[in-house]
């Protein structure tokens, strides 16, 4: 055989065999397996095929965080979700699942391991490569990593473990269907009995320097104030606070801001496309900026009101989905739009436009709280009916609203049994938040009937610090009062949360394309993916702005300006810029343009969600307004009167503000979108959000200009 023949034969013999089988392995602890896990598995099956996808998990158990053995996990998967038993494997190493791969030809079989989006860079080195739609090498030579997208309504293992280990047997049975598609008595008993012994161990395993009731700063940029209500772990054993994974956070102190981190956690700083830039601003600036961000919500439209008695709405200020500190991604925003237009928002209820009140029952009498001193020591120092009357004396309709509310609430709650009062108020440890709606104390919406609407309770320790909450308590107390026929009192009708049935219409469903297109257009400006967040948009916008206006600045100074203008972090001093021309440009931007630009950028998101809210609300009626048609007529008349007053004033600032708010209203559909409904409150990802529609600009016009 000549040289050429030898070469051809060797080439043929050594030619790599084609990959004719791809194995996809989705591994995890699955303690226990639940709906969230199944959603990921189902997506994988749709993408790669049922025959290719395996679930891998181990037989390792312990008394701290892994009570379920392999056989028990397999029973949950097969019985509750119908996953084929031959596609569930007991493996030791999730990234080298030889127990599965040994069944297949090592030369013609490829391997894809599945991780979450946040862990897609976790596997690196020479062996693993990102999956980009094609597998070209066998598993002995190469493994591919597929980052599974986040599911539409994610739940965590921490959520499930809490749902099925806390409360009464009835509560656990009710919660079971949150985590599983059907009720199965045997599986229910298996899971709850296992978790009952685990419950005390979950929190013991977490070693973070915070406790229930502490206030910390979380969110992507560590600027969102969060009260710690629960501490736990996720499916990977990583710590969670309030059900959310936490690797780093900040603890605000009186004199400093302590940065806390878990071993190996990411540094706290500004996230740019090139990675995290460490070096957080000094503590005092962070506290000031965090306060400013929370109070102005970036737009300057709706400041948070701190007082418990005077704050509006359930639990005070509620966030819009596009508020930067909520940390939602573009994918989340799209999900909310789709659910709203298809009538599928979770726990949707009418948002009320009244005066807030926080009450409890202490030493045989009704009391109210206005500040922290009223909340501590189980409400011993809280205000009595007489003290509330003194506090609000001489304030017109507000005086009657609060005085009559305290009197009616006292009579209604006194009609309950002592065990019933203890269940809700816990001898003064819990305060019920409610809203007072009274005809002579109208904000924007004239409900034309007196109502007291419960929203839920906060639990407080002896120092008056929040340690928990219970929104179900609102429904419970309302039901108790109605059961003893005490819900209709001298002045008020008393009730629980005003739950709403959302409209399901073809007209609204057809609007999905419009609003999803608007979100995609924002993403396309800077090439942002669904996994990128609202904060990334603002950061990208200001990055582009700074690059154009200050090309000669060094990288650190550019970063300083971006942080200053995108996130109100003023640790970088403009006076430190040496170039006179650039410094002058930066000073003008800082003093004259920054706030206006930030409002304009935020309004791009606002236009989408106020539009969705306005469209949905136009197909609904208020469950609280006595005569919706008459209320709408009154609101429009009040608006017309305000417009006339502003024009007559000749004040250029007021006229400019009026034009801005009227343009916002016009973009939503004009006066036709005015309805006697402040908006919707709903739950997404464990947090409460609002959709307000035309109420937002209407409230601004009436609140600033109307002379009552």
N, C-alpha and C positions, 0 to 999 in steps of 0.2 A: 504494500500500500504506500503510494507516494505521499509527499509532505502535505499536498493540498487535501488529499483524501483523509489523512489523519486529522487535519485541522477541522474539516467538516464534520467528521464523526464525533470528535471531542466536543465540538460546539453543540451538536444535537444532544449528546448525552448530558452535557452540563447545563443545557438551557433550562431555566426555572419553569416549573410546572405552573399553570395558571391557577389562581385562587377560585375555587368553585364552591366554597362554603365560608360564610362569615358568622362567627358566634358573638353575640352581644350579651355581656354579663352586667346585670344591675345588682350591685351588692350593697349590703347595709346591715346594721344591727337589728332593725325592725323590732323595737321593743315598746309596743307591739306594732305589727303591720296594720296600716289604716288607709283611709280613702286617699290621702295625699300620696302615699307610696303607690297605690294602685293607679292613680292618674298618670304618674310617671311611667309605670309599666305599660299602661294602655297606649300612651303616646309612642313608646318604643316599638310596640307590636305593630302599630299603624305604619311606622316608618320603615322598620326592618323585616317585618313578617313574624308571625307567631312561632314558626319553627326555629327561628334564629335566636329568639330572646330567652335568656335564662335569668332566674333570680338566685343570687348566691348569698348565703348567710351561714353563720357558724353555730355550733352547739354549745358555745361558751356561755355560762351563766354565773351570776354572782348576786349577792343580796343588796347591792347598792344601786345598780342601774340596769341590770340585764337579767330579769327574772325568768324570761321565756327561753326554753330550750328549743332545739331545731324542730323536734316533732310537734311541739305546741305552735310554733310559728307557721309551720307547714299546714297545720289544721286550720288556722285562721285564714291563710291565703286561699286554700282550696274550698273551704266551706262558705266563707263570706264573699269571695270574689271569683270563684270558679277557675282559678289558675290551675292549669294541668300539673299534676303532682310530679310528672317526669321532667318538668321545666323548673323545678325548685331543687337546688343542690346544696348539700352540706359541704362548705369549703373552708379551708384554713386561711388562705391568703386571697383577699378580694382582687388583687392586682396580678395574681398568678394562679388563676383558678384551674389548676391541673386536674382536679376531680371531674371537671366538665370537658376540658380539652383532650384528655387521654382517650376519649371515645372517637376522636376525629383524626384524619390524616394530617400529620404534622407538616407536610409539604404543600398541601392544597387548602389549608384552613386558616382563615384570618381571625384575629381577636380584636374586639372593640370593648373597652371597659367604660362604664357610664359613671359620670360624676355630676354634681350640681354645677350651675354656672359659676358660682363663687369659687369653686375648687378646680376650675379647668386648668389652672397653672400648677396645680399641686403635684402632678406627675410630669417629670421632665427627664433629662438625661438622654443617653444614646438609644434606649429601647423604645420609649413612648414618643408618639408624634400625634398632633391634633388630627382628628378625623375630618377630612374635607370632601366627603362624598364618595371616596373610592378607597378600597383596600387592595394593595398591590403586593404585599409581602406576607409570608406565612407567620404564624404566631411565634415560632422559634426565633425569628429574626426581628420581628417588629410587633409592637402593640399599639393600638390606636385609641385615643381618648375622645369620647363624645360628651360634650357638655349639654346635659338635658335642660331645656328651657324651664323656667319656673312655671308651676301650674297656675291656673286662673284664680283659685281661691285657696291658697296654701294653708295647711294646718301642720303643726309640729307635733313631735312625739311628746313634748312637754304638755301641750294642750290636751292631748288624748289621755295621758297619764293623770292629769289633774281632773279632767271631766269624769273619769271612771274610778277615781279613788276618793273624791270628795263628796260631801253632801249625803242626802238620804238615799235609800235604795231606789225610790221613785225618781230622784234627780239623776242617778247614774243610768237608769233605764232610758230616761229621756235623752241624756247626753250620748248614749250609745249610738243612736242613729245619726249623730253629728259626724261620727267617725266611721260608721259602717252603713252599707246600703240597705240593710234589713236587720230585724231583731232576731237573734238566735239565742235561746236560753242557755244552751250548753257553752257556747263561746263567751256569752256575757259572764257566766259564772267563772269560767277559766280566767278571763282577763281581770275581772274585779277582785277575785280572791288573790291572784298573784300581785296585783298592784296595792292591795290593802297592806301587805307586809312591807312593800317597797316605799310607801308614801313618806314615812319619816326619814328614810335614807336619802331621798332625792336632794333635799336642801342641805343635808349634812356633807354631801360630797362637794358642794360648791364652796370655794374658798376665795371670796372676793371681799374687799374691805368696805362693804356697804351692808346696810340692813333694811328691812322693810320700813318704809316711811321716809327714807332718805331722799333728798333731791339731787339728781345728778344731771350732767349735760351729755346727751346722746345725739344720735343722728350722724350723718356722714361727715359733717363738719363740727361735731361736738358742740353745737350751739342751741340744742333744743332741751329746755328744762323738762325733766321727766321725774315723776314721783315713783319710787320703787314700790310696786305692789306685790310682785311675786319674783322669786329667784329660783331658777331651775337649770335644766340641761336639755340640749336638743338630742337628736338621734345619734350624734357622734360623740356625745358626752361633753360638748362644749357648753359653757355657761350661757344662760339666757336671763334677761331681766324683762319682766312683763311679757314673757313669751317670745322675745326677740333675741337673736344671737348677739352677743356683745364680746368684742375682743379688747377694745379700749373705750374708755369713757372719762369724763371729768367730774370732779366733785367740787362744787363751788363752796368756798369758805369765806369768812368775814374778811380775812386779810390776804388770803392767797387762793389760788386755784390749783388744786393738786391733780396732777395727771396720773391716772391709774392705768396699768396695763397688765395683761396676763402674759406669761412667758412666751416669747416669740411673737407677740401681737404686733400688728402694724403700727407704725408711728402715727401720731396725730398731726395732721397738717393739711395742706391744700392738695387736692387730687387733680392732676393735669393729665393730658393724654400720655405723657411720658412716664407717669408714675406718681407716687406720693412725694411731695416736697416737705420734709420735716422742718420743724422750727415754728412752733405755734406762737401767736402773739402773746404779749405779757398778760398776766392774770386780770388786772383791772380793766384792760381794753376788752378782753373776752367777755367779762361780766357786763360791761356797758353795751357792747355790740349785741350780745345775746338778748339783753333786755330790750334794746331798740328793735331788733329783728322780731321778737315775739310781740312787741307792742304795735309795730307798724305793719307787720305781715308783709314787708317789702313794698306794698303798694301805698301805704299811708291812708288807706280808706277806712279800716275798721280797727281802731285801737282796742286792746284787751282791757276790760274793766276788772280791777283787782278785788273790789269789795264783794264779799259773799252775798250780802243782801241786795246789792245794786247791780250785780252782773246779770246780763241777759241770757236766757236760754238754759238748757239742761247742762249742768256742769260748766257754766261759763262759756267762754269762746270756743267755737268749734271750727275746725280747719276746712278750707276748701281743698279739693284734691290736688290742686297745683301749688299749694303753699310749699315753699322751698324746704322748710325744715322737716316736713313730713317724710321726705326721702322717697317718694313714689317714683317709679320708672315710667317711661313712655308706654311700656307694655301694660302697666297698672292703669294708666290713664285710659288706654283703649278699652280695657276690660270694664272699667266703670261706665264709660260711654255706652258700650254694648248692653250692659246689664240694665242701665237706666232706660234705654230706648226699647228694651224688650220686657220691661216690668219685672226684672229679676234682682233688684237690689236687696241686700240682706237687712232684715229688721227695719224696714222703712217706716217712718212715722212723720207726722206733720210737725214742722218746726214752729214753735209758738213765739208770739211777739208780745210779751207781757213784762211784768216786774218780777224779779227773782226773790225767793225767800228760802231760808234754811231753818228747819224746825226739828225739835226733839221733844221727848217727854221725860222730865226729870223731877223726882220727888213728888209725883202726883199732879204735875201741872205742865202745860205747854210752854216751851221756851223757844227763842229764836237766836240765831247767831249772826253776827256781822263781821267779826274779826277773830283772830286766833285765840285771844284771851277768853272768848265765849265758848270755844270748843274744848279747851283743856279741862282736865279733872272731871271728865264726864259731864260737861256742860253746867257745872255748879254756878259759874259766873255768867251764864247766858241770860238774855233779856226776857223778862216776863211780859205778859200782855200789856201791863201798864207802862213798862219801860219802852216798849215799841211805840206805844201811843205818844209818849213824850218825845221820842226820837224823831218822829215824823209829823209832829204837830205843826199846824200852820202851812202845810204844803198842798193845799187844795185837794184835788181828786186823789192824789197819792196818799194823803192822810186817811181818807175813808177806805181806800183800797186795802191798806195794810191793817187798819183797826178792825174792819169787818172780817178780814181774812183770819186774823188771829182768834177772834171770837168764834167764828164758825168752825175753824179747825179744832179748837179746844173742845167744843161740844161734840164734834164727830168722833174724835179720838177717845174722849172720855167714855163714849158709848161702847168701846171695845173692852174685852176682858184684859186683865193684867198680863196673862201669858201672851196674848196677841200683841200688846204694846211692847213687851220685852223682846219679842221676836224681831220686830222692826227697828226699835230704837235702842235696844240693848242697854237700858238704864242710863241713857245719855251718851253712850259711846258712839252712836250712829246718829247722823243728822240727815233728814230727808230734804232734798232739793226739790223745789216746786216753783211753778210760775203763777203769778197772780194776774188775772185778766179781769179788768173792771171797766165798765162803760165810761166813767168819768176820769179815767186815767189811761187814755189811749196813746200808744206810741205811733204806729203807722196804720195797723189794721184795726178797724172798728168791728170787733166781734159781736157787739151789741147784745152781749149776755155776760153775766159774771161767772167766771170759772176759776177753779183751783186745780191745776194739772200737775200731778206728781211726775218726777223724772227719775229718781233713784237716790240711794243713800251712799254717803261716804262714812267709813269707819275711822275713828281717831284714837290715838293713844293718849296717855295722861298729859302729855306735853302739847296736845292739840295738833299733832302731825298726822296726816293721812296715812293709814296702814292698809286700806282696802276699800273696795266699792261693791255695790250690789244694785245693778239697774233693775233686776227682777223685783226688788222690794217695792218699786213704784206700783207695779201691777198688783202685788200682794196686798199692800195697804189700801189701794183703791177698791179691791175686791172685798176686803174685810169690812170696810165702811159701808159699802153697798149692801152687803149681806145683812147688816144690822139696821138697814134702812135709814142710815144717817148721812147719805151722800147728798141729799137736798136739804140745805140749811137755810137760815134766815135770809142771807144775801147771796150765797154762792152754791153752785153745784160742784161737787168734788169728784175727781176721776183720776184714773191712771193715764199712762202714755197714750196719745192719740194715734194709734196704729193706722196705716194707710194701705189700701190695696192699689198697687200701681197699675196704670192702664197698659193693656196689651193690644196695640192697634197696628194695622198695616202701615198707616201713615207714619207713625213714629219709627217703626222698624226700617222704613225706607230712608230715614234720615241718617242711618249709620254711616253710609258712604260719605255724606257731607262732612260729618264731624271727624270721622277717622281720617279723612283726607286732609283736614285742617291740622290734625296732630302730625301726620306724616310729613306735611309741608314744613312744619317747625323742625322736625328731625333732619330733613334733607338740607336745611341751611348749613349744618355743620357735620353732616354724615353720622348722625347719632343713631344708635341701634335701640331696639325695644328695651334692652337691658340697661341703657343709660337713663339717668334721672333728670328731673327738672333742674336740679342744681348744675348738672353738666351743661345744660343749654345756656344758663346765665353765665357760667364760667367761660364757655366757648365764645359767647358774644363779646364779652369784655376782653378776652384774649385777642380776638381779631381786632377790636377797637384799639387796644394798646399797641399791637404790632404795627398798625397803620400810622398811629399818631406819634409813636415814640420809638422808631426803629433804632436809634442810636443808644438807647438805654441798655445797660447790661441785664443779663437774665434775672438776677435777683431783684433789681428794681422794677422790672416788668411784672414779676410775680407779686411784688408788694402793691403795685397799682391794681392789679387784677383782684387781689384779695380785698383791697380797700373798697373798690367799687362794686364788685359782684356780691360780696358777703359782709360789707360794712365793717371790715377788720382794719382799723386805722393804726396798726402797729408800725406801718411804714409811713415816714414823714416826707411829704412832698418837698419840704424845704431842703432835704438832703440831695435833691437832684441838682447837679452842677450846671448842666446846660441851661442857659437862661431861657431860650426859646421853648424847650420842652417843659421846663418848670412852669412857665407862664400858661402853656396849654393845659398842663395838669391841674393847675390852680383854678383855671376857668371851668374845666370839667367838674372839678370837685365842688365848687361853689354854685355853679349855675346849671350844669347839664346832667349831673349824675342822677339826681332824684327823678328828674323828668324822664330820662332814658330808662331807668329801672321800672318806672310806672308803665311806660310804653311796652317794654318787654313782657311785663307781667300781664298786661291787658291782652296780649296775644293768646295767652292761656285762658284768661278770664272770659274772653269772647266765646271760646268753645264751651266752657262749662256753665256759664250763665245762659248761653243759648240752649244747651241741653236741658237745663233746669226750667227755662221759660217754656220750651216746647212740651215737656212732660207735664208741667203744672197746668198748661192750657187745656189739658184733657182731664183734669181732676177738679174736684170740689173740696172745699175745706170741710173737715168733719167737726170743726169747732164753731164756725161762723153761723150765727142764727139765720141771717138772710144774705147769702153771698152776693146776689144781684144788687141789693141796696148798699152793701159794704163796698162793692166795686165802684158804684156811683159816687159814694162819699169820698173815696180815695182819689178818684179822678178830679173831683171838684176841689179838693184840698190842694192837689198838685197844680191845677190851673190858677188858683188863688196865689200860690207861692210864686209861680212864674211871673204873674203880674206884679207882685211886690218887688221881686228882684229887679225887673226891668225899670220899675218906677224909682228904685233906690239910686240908680246911676252909678253904683259902686262897681268899678271895672273888675276888681278881683271876684266879687260875687257873680257878676255876669259871666266871667270866664269860666268859673266853676260850674255855673248852671249849664252853659253850653257843653262842657265836657260830659256832665252827667246825662244831659238830654241826648247827646250823641251815643252814649253807651246804651241808653234805653232804645233809641231808634235802631241800633244794630241788632237788638233782640226782637224787634217787631213792633216797636212803638207802644202807644197807649193800649192797644189791643191785648198786649201781654200782661197787663196789670190784673192781678187776681188777688182775692182776699186770703192769701196763703203765703206766709213768709218763705216757705220752701220745704225741702225734705231733709230729714236727718237719716243717715244710714250707716251701716257698718261695713268696712272693707279691711281685710287683713288684721282684724282685731282692733282697729281704730275707728273712731266716729268722725264722719265727714258731713258736709252739708252741700246741697244744691239750692241756690236761692233765686235764680231767674231775675225778673224785672224788679224784685224787691230791693236788690242791692242799690241801683241808681236812684230808685224812688226814695229809699231811706236816707240816702245822702242829701238829696234835694230838700226833703221835708225836715230832716234833722238839723241842717245848717241854716236854712232860710226861713222856715215857717214860723211866724210869730203867733203862738197860741193865745 
